[in-house]
Amino acid sequence: MVISGTIAKALASDETIEVSLNGGQSFVKATVNGTTWTLDATKTTLEVGTHNIVARVIDNARNIGSETTQTLEIENAGTAPATAPTVAIMADKNNDGLLNTTEVNSGEKRILIRVPSDAKNGDVITLTDAQGQVLGKITVGQNGVTAGSNQYINNVNIPANGQTLDVKATITNGYGSLTGCLRQSSG
């Protein structure tokens, strides 16, 4: 992480900016360019929690001038979803994995997506077929989609007698994805 700030006026020739990442317990010299200072802390590890960042002006004689404190909050990094969504073709009334003639002709064209109970707001679930065509997309936390809920993708073409429908539901967030698949045949 790179931390930066500004000062009201340029420093005198014997002044510099020092920055503390631990509330003033220890300081390191920042780079100053005009009235902007920068501290490259990319090799510094800060624990999760609140940290007081202190910046101060100091001269060669170690006289400390003005000092400013800013709070920095370090949060846990996110993780990929832990549980895959599950899918079911609603036309398969007896849930045997095979669509019989009655089920194919029932007119039922929905696919059920069971949103994982550990899904987080903002997670996106995408339903695709074997060719990668997107059949539907839902976002947890929007339009009534919640963790643990059942959601439906409507008007999916159900396979004709002797054909197979492969669908997969993938849950994705900014940290990764996890997929649940279903193969359904008719005949």
N, C-alpha and C positions, 0 to 999 in steps of 0.2 A: 504494500500500500504506500502511496505517496501522499504526504500531508503538506498542505501549503496554506499560506495566509498572506495578509498585506499589512503594511505599517503606514502610518500617516505621512511620514516624510522619510527621505533617504537617510541612511545611517551616516554618522561621522566616520572618518577614516580609521579611527581606533575602536569602532563598535562592530558587533556582530549579533546575530540572532542565535539563541540556543533553544532547543526544544526538548521537553521531557515527555515520554510516553507513559510514565508511571507516577503521575501526580506531583512531580517536582523532586523525586528522590534522586534522580540522576538526569543529566542533560547531555545532549550532543549538539554539535554545531550544524546549523542549517545553511543551505546555499542561498545567497541573497542576490537578487538582480533588480536594481532600482528600489521599488517599494514592495516587491513581492519576495517572499521567502519560501523555500521548498525543502522538505526533508524526505529523502528516499528511505523508507522503512520496509522495503520489500523483503529484506532478509530477517526481519524482526517478527517473532511470533507473539501475538497477544492472545491471551486466554479469552474464552467466551465471557462476556459481561461488560460492565461499564468501566471506562478508563477516562481519567482526567488528563488531557493533553495540555501542557503548559508551554507557552512561548514567552521568551523574555529577551530584552536587549541587555547586552553586557559589554563593557569596554575592556581594553587590554589590562587595566589595573584591577579587573574583576569587580568593578562597581556595577551593581545590578540596577537597571533602569526599570521601565514599565514592564509589567507582566500580565499576560492574559491567559485564562483557562477556558478550554472548550471540552465538552463531554463527547466521548466517542463510544458508541455501542457496537460490540462485536457479537454477532449472532451465529448460531450453529449453521453450518452449511447444509443445504437441503440434500435429500437423498432421493434416489429413484424410487418409484412406487414399489412396495413390498409384495403386493398381492395383485394377480392378474384378474381382469374382469372375466366373467363367464358369460357364455351366450347360449341361447336355446332358440330353435325355430318353433314358433308357436303352432304351426300346422301339424307338428308331430305330437298328436294328442296322447298317444300311449307311451311317448318318450322312449321308443325302442331304437332310435337312430335310423329308421327306415320309414319313408313316407309311402303309405299305401295309396291306392287309387282314391279312396274316400277322403283321406287327408289332403292329397294333392288338389282334389276338386272342392275342398271345403271353402275356398275363397280367403282363407287366412293367409295374410302376406306380411305378418310382423315377425321381427326378430327381437327377442328379449335380451337385454344386456343387464346383468347384475353388477352394479357398481360396487367395487370392493369396499368393505367397511372401513378400511384405513385410507381411503382416497381423501385427498385434500382439495380445498377450494382452488380452482385454477387448473387442476389436472384435466387433461383432455383425453376422452376415449373416442377412438376412431374405429369404425366397423368397415372392413374391406373384404372383397371377395378374393378368390384365388388369383385373379389377374391383377390385383392391386387396386381395383376400382373402389373408390370410397362410396359406401352405401349409406353412411350417416356419421355424424360427429356430434358429441355432446360434451359440455364443459361442466365439471362439478362446481356447484355454487351458483349456477345460472339456470333460469327457467325451471326451477323446482328440482333440479338434479342434486341429490345429496348422497353422501357416503352411505352405502348399504341399501340404496334404493334400487327398484326395478325400473328400467327405462326401455322404451320400445322404439325401434326403427321401423317405420311403416312402408308399405308398398314395395317390398323386396320380391323380386321374381323367384318364385318357388320352382325347383327343378321339375321337369316333366318326367314321366315314367322312365326309369332306367338311367337317369342322369344324377349327377352329384352336385351338391352345393357346398363349397368350402368357404367358411367365413372366419374371420379372426377379428377380435377386439383388442386393440392395443391402448394401454393407458400410458400417457406421456406427461412429463413435466420438464422443467429446465435441467433436470439432473439425470434423466434416463427414461427408459420405457420398459414395459413388461407386457407380454402378449398371452391371451387365451384363445384357443382355436376350437372349431367345431366342424366336423365333416358330417354332412347329412345326404343320404342317397334316397332315391325313390325307385320303386320297382315292385 
